[in-house]
């Protein structure tokens, strides 16, 4: 399973929430809403290209009569499995950590 960078995981999660193929602009909007901070479209597109190289997403070009062509992406089965594996790894890391968090003084 290819290693995921933090932002790559965030992009995959946003794509899965959208639950259909999408392009970079709706992903930026979805990420900004969830992360509550600005997200650069270029950063999303770079992450998408890395994810595609890893086989976790695939893309297709869609030529439009109304404007510029768009590259649409969707998550592959391998991408879904990577998200699931990442979730399980995070659960193992966080297991039993609540008492450590309670001990942290604000």
FIVEXRO-717484 format. One record per atom (N, C-alpha, C): residue number from 1; residue in one letter; chain; x, y, z. Coordinates in nm, 3 decimals. Layout:
BEGIN
<r pos="NUM" code="a" unit="A" px="X" py="Y" pz="Z"/>
...
***
This chain:
BEGIN
<r pos="1" code="x" unit="A" px="0.085" py="-0.118" pz="0.000"/>
<r pos="1" code="x" unit="A" px="0.000" py="0.000" pz="0.000"/>
<r pos="1" code="x" unit="A" px="0.090" py="0.124" pz="0.000"/>
<r pos="2" code="x" unit="A" px="0.070" py="0.216" pz="-0.095"/>
<r pos="2" code="x" unit="A" px="0.151" py="0.337" pz="-0.100"/>
<r pos="2" code="x" unit="A" px="0.126" py="0.426" pz="0.021"/>
<r pos="3" code="x" unit="A" px="0.231" py="0.491" pz="0.068"/>
<r pos="3" code="x" unit="A" px="0.218" py="0.583" pz="0.181"/>
<r pos="3" code="x" unit="A" px="0.142" py="0.708" pz="0.137"/>
<r pos="4" code="x" unit="A" px="0.058" py="0.757" pz="0.226"/>
<r pos="4" code="x" unit="A" px="-0.020" py="0.878" pz="0.199"/>
<r pos="4" code="x" unit="A" px="0.033" py="0.995" pz="0.280"/>
<r pos="5" code="x" unit="A" px="0.050" py="1.108" pz="0.215"/>
<r pos="5" code="x" unit="A" px="0.079" py="1.230" pz="0.288"/>
<r pos="5" code="x" unit="A" px="-0.053" py="1.281" pz="0.346"/>
<r pos="6" code="x" unit="A" px="-0.042" py="1.364" pz="0.449"/>
<r pos="6" code="x" unit="A" px="-0.161" py="1.413" pz="0.518"/>
<r pos="6" code="x" unit="A" px="-0.260" py="1.481" pz="0.423"/>
<r pos="7" code="x" unit="A" px="-0.210" py="1.571" pz="0.338"/>
<r pos="7" code="x" unit="A" px="-0.299" py="1.643" pz="0.247"/>
<r pos="7" code="x" unit="A" px="-0.358" py="1.549" pz="0.142"/>
<r pos="8" code="x" unit="A" px="-0.283" py="1.449" pz="0.098"/>
<r pos="8" code="x" unit="A" px="-0.337" py="1.351" pz="0.004"/>
<r pos="8" code="x" unit="A" px="-0.456" py="1.278" pz="0.066"/>
<r pos="9" code="x" unit="A" px="-0.444" py="1.243" pz="0.194"/>
<r pos="9" code="x" unit="A" px="-0.554" py="1.178" pz="0.264"/>
<r pos="9" code="x" unit="A" px="-0.675" py="1.272" pz="0.269"/>
<r pos="10" code="x" unit="A" px="-0.652" py="1.398" pz="0.298"/>
<r pos="10" code="x" unit="A" px="-0.762" py="1.495" pz="0.303"/>
<r pos="10" code="x" unit="A" px="-0.832" py="1.505" pz="0.168"/>
<r pos="11" code="x" unit="A" px="-0.755" py="1.505" pz="0.060"/>
<r pos="11" code="x" unit="A" px="-0.813" py="1.512" pz="-0.074"/>
<r pos="11" code="x" unit="A" px="-0.896" py="1.387" pz="-0.102"/>
<r pos="12" code="x" unit="A" px="-0.842" py="1.270" pz="-0.070"/>
<r pos="12" code="x" unit="A" px="-0.917" py="1.145" pz="-0.090"/>
<r pos="12" code="x" unit="A" px="-1.047" py="1.145" pz="-0.010"/>
<r pos="13" code="x" unit="A" px="-1.041" py="1.190" pz="0.115"/>
<r pos="13" code="x" unit="A" px="-1.162" py="1.195" pz="0.197"/>
<r pos="13" code="x" unit="A" px="-1.266" py="1.290" pz="0.136"/>
<r pos="14" code="x" unit="A" px="-1.221" py="1.404" pz="0.087"/>
<r pos="14" code="x" unit="A" px="-1.314" py="1.498" pz="0.024"/>
<r pos="14" code="x" unit="A" px="-1.376" py="1.436" pz="-0.101"/>
<r pos="15" code="x" unit="A" px="-1.296" py="1.365" pz="-0.178"/>
<r pos="15" code="x" unit="A" px="-1.348" py="1.299" pz="-0.298"/>
<r pos="15" code="x" unit="A" px="-1.453" py="1.194" pz="-0.262"/>
<r pos="16" code="x" unit="A" px="-1.426" py="1.117" pz="-0.158"/>
<r pos="16" code="x" unit="A" px="-1.521" py="1.015" pz="-0.116"/>
<r pos="16" code="x" unit="A" px="-1.650" py="1.077" pz="-0.063"/>
<r pos="17" code="x" unit="A" px="-1.641" py="1.191" pz="0.003"/>
<r pos="17" code="x" unit="A" px="-1.760" py="1.261" pz="0.051"/>
<r pos="17" code="x" unit="A" px="-1.845" py="1.311" pz="-0.067"/>
<r pos="18" code="x" unit="A" px="-1.779" py="1.360" pz="-0.171"/>
<r pos="18" code="x" unit="A" px="-1.850" py="1.406" pz="-0.290"/>
<r pos="18" code="x" unit="A" px="-1.918" py="1.287" pz="-0.359"/>
<r pos="19" code="x" unit="A" px="-1.855" py="1.172" pz="-0.352"/>
<r pos="19" code="x" unit="A" px="-1.907" py="1.042" pz="-0.398"/>
<r pos="19" code="x" unit="A" px="-1.939" py="1.031" pz="-0.547"/>
<r pos="20" code="x" unit="A" px="-1.874" py="1.109" pz="-0.625"/>
<r pos="20" code="x" unit="A" px="-1.879" py="1.095" pz="-0.771"/>
<r pos="20" code="x" unit="A" px="-1.751" py="1.155" pz="-0.826"/>
<r pos="21" code="x" unit="A" px="-1.727" py="1.135" pz="-0.954"/>
<r pos="21" code="x" unit="A" px="-1.605" py="1.195" pz="-1.008"/>
<r pos="21" code="x" unit="A" px="-1.614" py="1.347" pz="-0.999"/>
<r pos="22" code="x" unit="A" px="-1.499" py="1.409" pz="-0.983"/>
<r pos="22" code="x" unit="A" px="-1.499" py="1.553" pz="-0.963"/>
<r pos="22" code="x" unit="A" px="-1.371" py="1.613" pz="-1.018"/>
<r pos="23" code="x" unit="A" px="-1.365" py="1.743" pz="-1.023"/>
<r pos="23" code="x" unit="A" px="-1.243" py="1.812" pz="-1.063"/>
<r pos="23" code="x" unit="A" px="-1.196" py="1.900" pz="-0.948"/>
<r pos="24" code="x" unit="A" px="-1.087" py="1.973" pz="-0.969"/>
<r pos="24" code="x" unit="A" px="-1.020" py="2.039" pz="-0.856"/>
<r pos="24" code="x" unit="A" px="-1.101" py="2.148" pz="-0.787"/>
<r pos="25" code="x" unit="A" px="-1.182" py="2.224" pz="-0.861"/>
<r pos="25" code="x" unit="A" px="-1.255" py="2.337" pz="-0.799"/>
<r pos="25" code="x" unit="A" px="-1.353" py="2.289" pz="-0.690"/>
<r pos="26" code="x" unit="A" px="-1.441" py="2.191" pz="-0.717"/>
<r pos="26" code="x" unit="A" px="-1.530" py="2.144" pz="-0.610"/>
<r pos="26" code="x" unit="A" px="-1.453" py="2.084" pz="-0.492"/>
<r pos="27" code="x" unit="A" px="-1.337" py="2.026" pz="-0.520"/>
<r pos="27" code="x" unit="A" px="-1.255" py="1.973" pz="-0.411"/>
<r pos="27" code="x" unit="A" px="-1.202" py="2.084" pz="-0.322"/>
<r pos="28" code="x" unit="A" px="-1.161" py="2.194" pz="-0.383"/>
<r pos="28" code="x" unit="A" px="-1.114" py="2.309" pz="-0.305"/>
<r pos="28" code="x" unit="A" px="-1.226" py="2.358" pz="-0.214"/>
<r pos="29" code="x" unit="A" px="-1.345" py="2.373" pz="-0.269"/>
<r pos="29" code="x" unit="A" px="-1.460" py="2.421" pz="-0.192"/>
<r pos="29" code="x" unit="A" px="-1.490" py="2.325" pz="-0.076"/>
<r pos="30" code="x" unit="A" px="-1.492" py="2.195" pz="-0.105"/>
<r pos="30" code="x" unit="A" px="-1.521" py="2.095" pz="-0.001"/>
<r pos="30" code="x" unit="A" px="-1.414" py="2.095" pz="0.108"/>
<r pos="31" code="x" unit="A" px="-1.287" py="2.104" pz="0.067"/>
<r pos="31" code="x" unit="A" px="-1.178" py="2.105" pz="0.165"/>
<r pos="31" code="x" unit="A" px="-1.181" py="2.231" pz="0.251"/>
<r pos="32" code="x" unit="A" px="-1.206" py="2.346" pz="0.189"/>
<r pos="32" code="x" unit="A" px="-1.212" py="2.470" pz="0.266"/>
<r pos="32" code="x" unit="A" px="-1.325" py="2.464" pz="0.369"/>
<r pos="33" code="x" unit="A" px="-1.437" py="2.405" pz="0.332"/>
<r pos="33" code="x" unit="A" px="-1.550" py="2.395" pz="0.425"/>
<r pos="33" code="x" unit="A" px="-1.514" py="2.305" pz="0.543"/>
<r pos="34" code="x" unit="A" px="-1.449" py="2.193" pz="0.518"/>
<r pos="34" code="x" unit="A" px="-1.413" py="2.099" pz="0.624"/>
<r pos="34" code="x" unit="A" px="-1.297" py="2.147" pz="0.709"/>
<r pos="35" code="x" unit="A" px="-1.196" py="2.203" pz="0.642"/>
<r pos="35" code="x" unit="A" px="-1.074" py="2.244" pz="0.713"/>
<r pos="35" code="x" unit="A" px="-1.086" py="2.382" pz="0.775"/>
<r pos="36" code="x" unit="A" px="-1.186" py="2.458" pz="0.730"/>
<r pos="36" code="x" unit="A" px="-1.208" py="2.595" pz="0.778"/>
<r pos="36" code="x" unit="A" px="-1.084" py="2.682" pz="0.760"/>
<r pos="37" code="x" unit="A" px="-1.024" py="2.669" pz="0.643"/>
<r pos="37" code="x" unit="A" px="-0.910" py="2.752" pz="0.605"/>
<r pos="37" code="x" unit="A" px="-0.899" py="2.752" pz="0.454"/>
<r pos="38" code="x" unit="A" px="-0.829" py="2.852" pz="0.397"/>
<r pos="38" code="x" unit="A" px="-0.811" py="2.855" pz="0.252"/>
<r pos="38" code="x" unit="A" px="-0.727" py="2.736" pz="0.203"/>
<r pos="39" code="x" unit="A" px="-0.760" py="2.688" pz="0.085"/>
<r pos="39" code="x" unit="A" px="-0.686" py="2.579" pz="0.022"/>
<r pos="39" code="x" unit="A" px="-0.656" py="2.621" pz="-0.121"/>
<r pos="40" code="x" unit="A" px="-0.530" py="2.611" pz="-0.160"/>
<r pos="40" code="x" unit="A" px="-0.490" py="2.650" pz="-0.296"/>
<r pos="40" code="x" unit="A" px="-0.531" py="2.544" pz="-0.397"/>
<r pos="41" code="x" unit="A" px="-0.591" py="2.588" pz="-0.505"/>
<r pos="41" code="x" unit="A" px="-0.630" py="2.495" pz="-0.611"/>
<r pos="41" code="x" unit="A" px="-0.508" py="2.423" pz="-0.666"/>
<r pos="42" code="x" unit="A" px="-0.396" py="2.492" pz="-0.677"/>
<r pos="42" code="x" unit="A" px="-0.273" py="2.429" pz="-0.727"/>
<r pos="42" code="x" unit="A" px="-0.230" py="2.315" pz="-0.636"/>
<r pos="43" code="x" unit="A" px="-0.243" py="2.333" pz="-0.505"/>
<r pos="43" code="x" unit="A" px="-0.206" py="2.227" pz="-0.410"/>
<r pos="43" code="x" unit="A" px="-0.294" py="2.104" pz="-0.428"/>
<r pos="44" code="x" unit="A" px="-0.423" py="2.127" pz="-0.452"/>
<r pos="44" code="x" unit="A" px="-0.516" py="2.015" pz="-0.475"/>
<r pos="44" code="x" unit="A" px="-0.478" py="1.943" pz="-0.603"/>
<r pos="45" code="x" unit="A" px="-0.450" py="2.017" pz="-0.709"/>
<r pos="45" code="x" unit="A" px="-0.416" py="1.954" pz="-0.836"/>
<r pos="45" code="x" unit="A" px="-0.286" py="1.875" pz="-0.825"/>
<r pos="46" code="x" unit="A" px="-0.188" py="1.928" pz="-0.754"/>
<r pos="46" code="x" unit="A" px="-0.061" py="1.856" pz="-0.734"/>
<r pos="46" code="x" unit="A" px="-0.086" py="1.727" pz="-0.657"/>
<r pos="47" code="x" unit="A" px="-0.169" py="1.734" pz="-0.552"/>
<r pos="47" code="x" unit="A" px="-0.201" py="1.614" pz="-0.474"/>
<r pos="47" code="x" unit="A" px="-0.273" py="1.512" pz="-0.562"/>
<r pos="48" code="x" unit="A" px="-0.364" py="1.558" pz="-0.646"/>
<r pos="48" code="x" unit="A" px="-0.436" py="1.467" pz="-0.736"/>
<r pos="48" code="x" unit="A" px="-0.340" py="1.396" pz="-0.831"/>
<r pos="49" code="x" unit="A" px="-0.244" py="1.469" pz="-0.884"/>
<r pos="49" code="x" unit="A" px="-0.147" py="1.408" pz="-0.975"/>
<r pos="49" code="x" unit="A" px="-0.062" py="1.303" pz="-0.902"/>
<r pos="50" code="x" unit="A" px="-0.022" py="1.334" pz="-0.778"/>
<r pos="50" code="x" unit="A" px="0.054" py="1.235" pz="-0.698"/>
<r pos="50" code="x" unit="A" px="-0.031" py="1.112" pz="-0.670"/>
<r pos="51" code="x" unit="A" px="-0.157" py="1.133" pz="-0.635"/>
<r pos="51" code="x" unit="A" px="-0.247" py="1.022" pz="-0.608"/>
<r pos="51" code="x" unit="A" px="-0.269" py="0.937" pz="-0.733"/>
<r pos="52" code="x" unit="A" px="-0.275" py="1.003" pz="-0.848"/>
<r pos="52" code="x" unit="A" px="-0.291" py="0.930" pz="-0.973"/>
<r pos="52" code="x" unit="A" px="-0.166" py="0.845" pz="-1.002"/>
<r pos="53" code="x" unit="A" px="-0.051" py="0.902" pz="-0.976"/>
<r pos="53" code="x" unit="A" px="0.075" py="0.829" pz="-0.996"/>
<r pos="53" code="x" unit="A" px="0.082" py="0.705" pz="-0.907"/>
<r pos="54" code="x" unit="A" px="0.024" py="0.715" pz="-0.788"/>
<r pos="54" code="x" unit="A" px="0.021" py="0.603" pz="-0.693"/>
<r pos="54" code="x" unit="A" px="-0.090" py="0.503" pz="-0.725"/>
<r pos="55" code="x" unit="A" px="-0.176" py="0.535" pz="-0.823"/>
<r pos="55" code="x" unit="A" px="-0.285" py="0.445" pz="-0.860"/>
<r pos="55" code="x" unit="A" px="-0.406" py="0.455" pz="-0.768"/>
<r pos="56" code="x" unit="A" px="-0.414" py="0.563" pz="-0.690"/>
<r pos="56" code="x" unit="A" px="-0.524" py="0.578" pz="-0.595"/>
<r pos="56" code="x" unit="A" px="-0.641" py="0.657" pz="-0.651"/>
<r pos="57" code="x" unit="A" px="-0.616" py="0.731" pz="-0.758"/>
<r pos="57" code="x" unit="A" px="-0.722" py="0.796" pz="-0.834"/>
<r pos="57" code="x" unit="A" px="-0.691" py="0.779" pz="-0.983"/>
<r pos="58" code="x" unit="A" px="-0.793" py="0.790" pz="-1.065"/>
<r pos="58" code="x" unit="A" px="-0.776" py="0.793" pz="-1.210"/>
<r pos="58" code="x" unit="A" px="-0.846" py="0.917" pz="-1.262"/>
<r pos="59" code="x" unit="A" px="-0.805" py="0.959" pz="-1.381"/>
<r pos="59" code="x" unit="A" px="-0.864" py="1.081" pz="-1.437"/>
<r pos="59" code="x" unit="A" px="-0.900" py="1.061" pz="-1.583"/>
<r pos="60" code="x" unit="A" px="-0.983" py="1.153" pz="-1.628"/>
<r pos="60" code="x" unit="A" px="-1.018" py="1.160" pz="-1.770"/>
<r pos="60" code="x" unit="A" px="-1.040" py="1.306" pz="-1.806"/>
<r pos="61" code="x" unit="A" px="-1.011" py="1.340" pz="-1.930"/>
<r pos="61" code="x" unit="A" px="-1.036" py="1.475" pz="-1.979"/>
<r pos="61" code="x" unit="A" px="-1.176" py="1.482" pz="-2.037"/>
<r pos="62" code="x" unit="A" px="-1.243" py="1.593" pz="-2.012"/>
<r pos="62" code="x" unit="A" px="-1.377" py="1.614" pz="-2.066"/>
<r pos="62" code="x" unit="A" px="-1.375" py="1.745" pz="-2.144"/>
<r pos="63" code="x" unit="A" px="-1.380" py="1.735" pz="-2.275"/>
<r pos="63" code="x" unit="A" px="-1.385" py="1.854" pz="-2.358"/>
<r pos="63" code="x" unit="A" px="-1.526" py="1.910" pz="-2.354"/>
<r pos="64" code="x" unit="A" px="-1.534" py="2.039" pz="-2.330"/>
<r pos="64" code="x" unit="A" px="-1.665" py="2.103" pz="-2.317"/>
<r pos="64" code="x" unit="A" px="-1.682" py="2.208" pz="-2.426"/>
<r pos="65" code="x" unit="A" px="-1.804" py="2.220" pz="-2.477"/>
<r pos="65" code="x" unit="A" px="-1.834" py="2.326" pz="-2.573"/>
<r pos="65" code="x" unit="A" px="-1.846" py="2.461" pz="-2.502"/>
<r pos="66" code="x" unit="A" px="-1.867" py="2.458" pz="-2.371"/>
<r pos="66" code="x" unit="A" px="-1.893" py="2.579" pz="-2.294"/>
<r pos="66" code="x" unit="A" px="-1.767" py="2.645" pz="-2.238"/>
<r pos="67" code="x" unit="A" px="-1.655" py="2.579" pz="-2.241"/>
<r pos="67" code="x" unit="A" px="-1.535" py="2.637" pz="-2.183"/>
<r pos="67" code="x" unit="A" px="-1.415" py="2.547" pz="-2.201"/>
<r pos="68" code="x" unit="A" px="-1.316" py="2.567" pz="-2.117"/>
<r pos="68" code="x" unit="A" px="-1.194" py="2.487" pz="-2.124"/>
<r pos="68" code="x" unit="A" px="-1.222" py="2.343" pz="-2.085"/>
<r pos="69" code="x" unit="A" px="-1.143" py="2.250" pz="-2.139"/>
<r pos="69" code="x" unit="A" px="-1.159" py="2.110" pz="-2.097"/>
<r pos="69" code="x" unit="A" px="-1.124" py="2.096" pz="-1.948"/>
<r pos="70" code="x" unit="A" px="-1.189" py="2.001" pz="-1.884"/>
<r pos="70" code="x" unit="A" px="-1.163" py="1.975" pz="-1.742"/>
<r pos="70" code="x" unit="A" px="-1.113" py="1.833" pz="-1.726"/>
<r pos="71" code="x" unit="A" px="-1.024" py="1.814" pz="-1.627"/>
<r pos="71" code="x" unit="A" px="-0.978" py="1.680" pz="-1.591"/>
<r pos="71" code="x" unit="A" px="-1.058" py="1.636" pz="-1.470"/>
<r pos="72" code="x" unit="A" px="-1.135" py="1.530" pz="-1.488"/>
<r pos="72" code="x" unit="A" px="-1.216" py="1.473" pz="-1.380"/>
<r pos="72" code="x" unit="A" px="-1.144" py="1.355" pz="-1.317"/>
<r pos="73" code="x" unit="A" px="-1.154" py="1.345" pz="-1.186"/>
<r pos="73" code="x" unit="A" px="-1.087" py="1.239" pz="-1.109"/>
<r pos="73" code="x" unit="A" px="-1.190" py="1.157" pz="-1.032"/>
<r pos="74" code="x" unit="A" px="-1.158" py="1.030" pz="-1.013"/>
<r pos="74" code="x" unit="A" px="-1.236" py="0.950" pz="-0.918"/>
<r pos="74" code="x" unit="A" px="-1.143" py="0.853" pz="-0.846"/>
<r pos="75" code="x" unit="A" px="-1.185" py="0.814" pz="-0.727"/>
<r pos="75" code="x" unit="A" px="-1.106" py="0.727" pz="-0.640"/>
<r pos="75" code="x" unit="A" px="-1.116" py="0.583" pz="-0.690"/>
<r pos="76" code="x" unit="A" px="-1.001" py="0.516" pz="-0.699"/>
<r pos="76" code="x" unit="A" px="-0.998" py="0.375" pz="-0.739"/>
<r pos="76" code="x" unit="A" px="-1.023" py="0.285" pz="-0.617"/>
<r pos="77" code="x" unit="A" px="-1.039" py="0.157" pz="-0.643"/>
<r pos="77" code="x" unit="A" px="-1.051" py="0.060" pz="-0.532"/>
<r pos="77" code="x" unit="A" px="-0.928" py="0.067" pz="-0.443"/>
<r pos="78" code="x" unit="A" px="-0.810" py="0.081" pz="-0.505"/>
<r pos="78" code="x" unit="A" px="-0.687" py="0.092" pz="-0.427"/>
<r pos="78" code="x" unit="A" px="-0.690" py="0.218" pz="-0.340"/>
<r pos="79" code="x" unit="A" px="-0.747" py="0.326" pz="-0.391"/>
<r pos="79" code="x" unit="A" px="-0.761" py="0.448" pz="-0.312"/>
<r pos="79" code="x" unit="A" px="-0.855" py="0.429" pz="-0.195"/>
<r pos="80" code="x" unit="A" px="-0.964" py="0.358" pz="-0.218"/>
<r pos="80" code="x" unit="A" px="-1.057" py="0.328" pz="-0.109"/>
<r pos="80" code="x" unit="A" px="-0.988" py="0.243" pz="-0.002"/>
<r pos="81" code="x" unit="A" px="-0.911" py="0.145" pz="-0.045"/>
<r pos="81" code="x" unit="A" px="-0.840" py="0.059" pz="0.050"/>
<r pos="81" code="x" unit="A" px="-0.734" py="0.139" pz="0.127"/>
<r pos="82" code="x" unit="A" px="-0.669" py="0.234" pz="0.060"/>
<r pos="82" code="x" unit="A" px="-0.568" py="0.317" pz="0.127"/>
<r pos="82" code="x" unit="A" px="-0.632" py="0.401" pz="0.236"/>
<r pos="83" code="x" unit="A" px="-0.751" py="0.456" pz="0.210"/>
<r pos="83" code="x" unit="A" px="-0.823" py="0.535" pz="0.310"/>
<r pos="83" code="x" unit="A" px="-0.861" py="0.446" pz="0.428"/>
<r pos="84" code="x" unit="A" px="-0.910" py="0.329" pz="0.398"/>
<r pos="84" code="x" unit="A" px="-0.950" py="0.235" pz="0.504"/>
<r pos="84" code="x" unit="A" px="-0.828" py="0.196" pz="0.589"/>
<r pos="85" code="x" unit="A" px="-0.717" py="0.167" pz="0.527"/>
<r pos="85" code="x" unit="A" px="-0.595" py="0.130" pz="0.600"/>
<r pos="85" code="x" unit="A" px="-0.546" py="0.246" pz="0.685"/>
<r pos="86" code="x" unit="A" px="-0.553" py="0.367" pz="0.631"/>
<r pos="86" code="x" unit="A" px="-0.511" py="0.486" pz="0.706"/>
<r pos="86" code="x" unit="A" px="-0.600" py="0.506" pz="0.827"/>
<r pos="87" code="x" unit="A" px="-0.730" py="0.485" pz="0.811"/>
<r pos="87" code="x" unit="A" px="-0.824" py="0.498" pz="0.922"/>
<r pos="87" code="x" unit="A" px="-0.792" py="0.397" pz="1.032"/>
<r pos="88" code="x" unit="A" px="-0.766" py="0.275" pz="0.994"/>
<r pos="88" code="x" unit="A" px="-0.733" py="0.171" pz="1.093"/>
<r pos="88" code="x" unit="A" px="-0.602" py="0.204" pz="1.165"/>
<r pos="89" code="x" unit="A" px="-0.503" py="0.253" pz="1.092"/>
<r pos="89" code="x" unit="A" px="-0.376" py="0.290" pz="1.154"/>
<r pos="89" code="x" unit="A" px="-0.396" py="0.404" pz="1.254"/>
<r pos="90" code="x" unit="A" px="-0.477" py="0.503" pz="1.217"/>
<r pos="90" code="x" unit="A" px="-0.504" py="0.615" pz="1.308"/>
<r pos="90" code="x" unit="A" px="-0.579" py="0.569" pz="1.432"/>
<r pos="91" code="x" unit="A" px="-0.672" py="0.478" pz="1.415"/>
<r pos="91" code="x" unit="A" px="-0.744" py="0.425" pz="1.532"/>
<r pos="91" code="x" unit="A" px="-0.648" py="0.358" pz="1.629"/>
<r pos="92" code="x" unit="A" px="-0.554" py="0.279" pz="1.575"/>
<r pos="92" code="x" unit="A" px="-0.455" py="0.213" pz="1.662"/>
<r pos="92" code="x" unit="A" px="-0.369" py="0.316" pz="1.735"/>
<r pos="93" code="x" unit="A" px="-0.330" py="0.422" pz="1.663"/>
<r pos="93" code="x" unit="A" px="-0.247" py="0.526" pz="1.725"/>
<r pos="93" code="x" unit="A" px="-0.321" py="0.601" pz="1.834"/>
<r pos="94" code="x" unit="A" px="-0.450" py="0.627" pz="1.815"/>
<r pos="94" code="x" unit="A" px="-0.527" py="0.705" pz="1.911"/>
<r pos="94" code="x" unit="A" px="-0.584" py="0.622" pz="2.025"/>
<r pos="95" code="x" unit="A" px="-0.584" py="0.490" pz="2.011"/>
<r pos="95" code="x" unit="A" px="-0.642" py="0.404" pz="2.115"/>
<r pos="95" code="x" unit="A" px="-0.575" py="0.431" pz="2.249"/>
<r pos="96" code="x" unit="A" px="-0.655" py="0.459" pz="2.350"/>
<r pos="96" code="x" unit="A" px="-0.604" py="0.482" pz="2.484"/>
<r pos="96" code="x" unit="A" px="-0.543" py="0.620" pz="2.505"/>
<r pos="97" code="x" unit="A" px="-0.555" py="0.708" pz="2.408"/>
<r pos="97" code="x" unit="A" px="-0.490" py="0.838" pz="2.418"/>
<r pos="97" code="x" unit="A" px="-0.575" py="0.941" pz="2.490"/>
<r pos="98" code="x" unit="A" px="-0.701" py="0.913" pz="2.515"/>
<r pos="98" code="x" unit="A" px="-0.789" py="1.013" pz="2.577"/>
<r pos="98" code="x" unit="A" px="-0.740" py="1.056" pz="2.714"/>
<r pos="99" code="x" unit="A" px="-0.684" py="0.963" pz="2.791"/>
<r pos="99" code="x" unit="A" px="-0.636" py="1.004" pz="2.925"/>
<r pos="99" code="x" unit="A" px="-0.513" py="1.093" pz="2.915"/>
<r pos="100" code="x" unit="A" px="-0.432" py="1.075" pz="2.810"/>
<r pos="100" code="x" unit="A" px="-0.318" py="1.166" pz="2.788"/>
<r pos="100" code="x" unit="A" px="-0.371" py="1.305" pz="2.756"/>
<r pos="101" code="x" unit="A" px="-0.472" py="1.312" pz="2.672"/>
<r pos="101" code="x" unit="A" px="-0.530" py="1.443" pz="2.637"/>
<r pos="101" code="x" unit="A" px="-0.591" py="1.511" pz="2.759"/>
<r pos="102" code="x" unit="A" px="-0.655" py="1.433" pz="2.846"/>
<r pos="102" code="x" unit="A" px="-0.715" py="1.490" pz="2.968"/>
<r pos="102" code="x" unit="A" px="-0.608" py="1.546" pz="3.060"/>
<r pos="103" code="x" unit="A" px="-0.490" py="1.487" pz="3.059"/>
<r pos="103" code="x" unit="A" px="-0.381" py="1.531" pz="3.147"/>
<r pos="103" code="x" unit="A" px="-0.312" py="1.659" pz="3.096"/>
<r pos="104" code="x" unit="A" px="-0.335" py="1.694" pz="2.972"/>
<r pos="104" code="x" unit="A" px="-0.273" py="1.814" pz="2.915"/>
<r pos="104" code="x" unit="A" px="-0.345" py="1.937" pz="2.968"/>
<r pos="105" code="x" unit="A" px="-0.270" py="2.025" pz="3.029"/>
<r pos="105" code="x" unit="A" px="-0.327" py="2.149" pz="3.085"/>
<r pos="105" code="x" unit="A" px="-0.346" py="2.251" pz="2.974"/>
<r pos="106" code="x" unit="A" px="-0.456" py="2.321" pz="2.981"/>
<r pos="106" code="x" unit="A" px="-0.483" py="2.425" pz="2.881"/>
<r pos="106" code="x" unit="A" px="-0.423" py="2.555" pz="2.922"/>
***
